[in-house]
């Protein structure tokens, strides 16, 4: 069976893994950068790139040693070549090129989104094409029909914020620190999801896409109404003067000084987000054609409430529900290695002058979406 070394460095996780064609993760290492970025409340690209430089080579050495293999035993080197923070992508891709050249092995440049899209097949050998994929992460929120390796038909994307971004920014508003999404999910478990009335952007709309910017802004207004000031210290009067609370309903909300807790806001936000996801996914199922399963992947796929709601939708639709194990939801190198195996089996590889791509849509033929620009 094939053995592929995978390298992932598209954002703030430095990762290396060895995966076999038998769907075995022979060895895997992930170095988190959470502590380095926590003081800034988000990922700082320069800090991320420097951390990749420092950590990637030792991680590769560790996975090779754990598996008891050398580069001579590896059939190919797969690395994320985009999309992502260009500094980090360059570190991983250049490292992969050097290893491929030195060991005379094929280089496979992987689209990070394809790594997520194919990751459920690493854990589930019975998952066949085509399937409907909800790809939800900090930077992406898309519905795609996965028809095969390299063949993706996008049905919907976000016109503004990705779902993971909305989770993280709402968590920041609530003072939950970084990374915020997992912390918000925990806090939501302690709250009343019906305590705060929040919008459901595009719910029931004929437009197929997602929108979460307005929901995130509503969380900020709810937080302002709950306490004498927002998390950034701005008073109600300053919010009104800045135009943030121009809607009379928003002003009434502020005047009410609603008695809900941060946990109630978190729970209400999470439920509103889930309602939007289920509505949009239901619409996509109606236009996807014949599919074998409803699949979710990406960092937000680790959210158990989101997974549970999608599983219920799949059951109602008569479909299998498939989600990768939690460790394969967030950025990791095993999914990159597996995508490399899928491409290697098709005889695909890439030249050593393959250029890193900060933007790289899975469906490059998809029509541009209002507001989303090249992110789509």
C-alpha angles and dihedrals in degrees: 000000000000121000119202130186110220127201125193124185106139097124133351102326119086108202143169130179143170115219130180129214087249088071092254121142099218094186136346137184129184123184112199122212096197095119093051093052100035095089089058097046092234145030117306107205096212093050090047094051093049091049091052090053091052099043110032101076094048090049092052090049090050096052092047091051094046092051092043091233138126129209088263088068094053121092098202145353115236122190137172107259096179175003102068145069101338096221093056094042090053092052093054096041095047090049091051091049092052092050093046092050094046094047095036091236129143117268116222115194108207129202104231090223090054088054089058092041093055098035094094088061090058090062099033117047091184095062107111132186136292105048135153110246127200103199109195124171142129093285105026141048113175143146113216138169106230103211097169142312106323093003113105129156113199115214099173143000137175119279091205129353125021116235094248090050090053090051092050096045093046088051089052090052088054091050095245096140130223132348087029107176097075091043091052091051091054093047091047089061089066097049142077110254091203096051098089124043107226130172126256102215115218092357107164092004120146086224106096099215137097130243125185105158093091092049091052090050090050089056089056091052091047090052090049091052092049098057140022092265142010123259089268091055099250114147125230091253091053090049090053092047091049090055094244092121101038095127109092090223089057091050090051089051091054093047091051093060088209115223097226123123132234087257089057091052091049093048093046091049093049092049092048090050092049091049089054093047094050093046093050094043091050089054091049092051089057092057102033097084122217111351132171098220149353107248132187125195139162133067096303089056085078089068104103095204091054091047092049093052092048092048090054090050091050091051091050089050094049093245136126115253116220129183128164119247112277095258089058094051098073123057111299140152097234090073090050091051091048092050086051090054092050090052094042089056088057091052093251126147137147136237120257090246092062106142122228114246121212088191120038120155118202092223103043091177094059118119116256114261124224111259095003098085115176091341088083 
